[in-house]
Amino acid sequence: MRSRAVASMVVLALGVSACSRDDASTSTSSTSSTSTSSSTSVPATTTSSATTTSPAATTTSSATTTTTTTSLAAATTTSSAATTTTSLAATTTTTTLPPGACGALGVLAPGIIESAAQLIDVDADGFADTVRSYTVSASPVAGDWHLRVELAAGGGVDLALPFDPAPAGVTVLGGSYIGSNVDPGPTGARPAIFVTVGAGASASAVALYRLVGCALLPVTGGEFVVGGGVMHTEHLRCEGVAGTSLLVYVTTQYDDVAALHEIIQTAYTRSDNTLTAFGVPAIATSPTLPVNDLIDNCGVDSP
């Protein structure tokens, strides 16, 4: 009986021990579960650190502000570039010279002797230009006499004349337009410059020049003798007819047989830089010698 009692106590003890192990296992399992829960809580805490994302958002906002500022600077730069371009264009337009402006002229040498100066719009730009005749020597020879054009637009041309007008000098008398008023031709409505290029006892030689481009050229067929005596006269007259400004050369000769003065009027127009006859000469007679200015109705001085 004692043996059974002992055995029962052993079994009971084993059962208690087993229960204790089960409780310990349960406790261990519970502790492990709690630990796992605690571990899960840590990531949750880490997740709650999303609050830390707020500064990152702020940083992003700052980057956006910087981008906006850069955009404004670029816009300002573009506006400034546009303003500069406009300013340059305006300056270029302002400094552009009118058509007809030629190269710069040298300064007149000291000691020149000027015979005359006239205001003539030689390039037909609406502004009066200065035309001078002068010599570089007190005893001029061929090449010493000059015609000089000083353009109001700037620059000009100085032409040394290749002849010696002695005993007379070279004198610019003025300017007058000759040619079609409807179609002045490729060189435009530029006037003829009247210049005395020689003289005798009772007559003077008058030649015509024009500014063609930036060259001062003699008009082909444009040299005349004006003056006169008891038995003859020669003079020039300007007149307008049929849309054309004409230069008329009038010569008078005395006819001993008829005892009359024969008057011949030859009219000229211009083609490019050449005088051409306009119609046929008109012939008339007069019992008296006509009296006229040597250059009449052209708005220029007489020799």
Sequence and secondary structure as in RCSB ss.txt:
>XXXX:A:sequence
MRSRAVASMVVLALGVSACSRDDASTSTSSTSSTSTSSSTSVPATTTSSATTTSPAATTTSSATTTTTTTSLAAA
TTTSSAATTTTSLAATTTTTTLPPGACGALGVLAPGIIESAAQLIDVDADGFADTVRSYTVSASPVAGDWHLRVE
LAAGGGVDLALPFDPAPAGVTVLGGSYIGSNVDPGPTGARPAIFVTVGAGASASAVALYRLVGCALLPVTGGEFV
VGGGVMHTEHLRCEGVAGTSLLVYVTTQYDDVAALHEIIQTAYTRSDNTLTAFGVPAIATSPTLPVNDLIDNCGV
DSP
>XXXX:A:secstr
 HHHHHHHHHHHHHHHHHHHHHHHHHHHHHHHHHHHHHHHHHHHHHHHGGGGHHHHHHHHHHHHHHHHHHHHHHH
HHHHHHHHHHHHHHHHHHHH   TT         TT EEEEEEEE TT SSS EEEEEEESSSS  TT EEEEEE
 TTS EEEEE SS  TTS  EEEEEE  EESS   TT S  EEEEEEEE SSEEEEEEEEEETTEEEEEEEEEEE
EEE SSEEEEEEEEEETTEEEEEEEEEEEETTTTEEEEEEEEEEEETTEEEE S  EEEEESS     SEESSSS
   
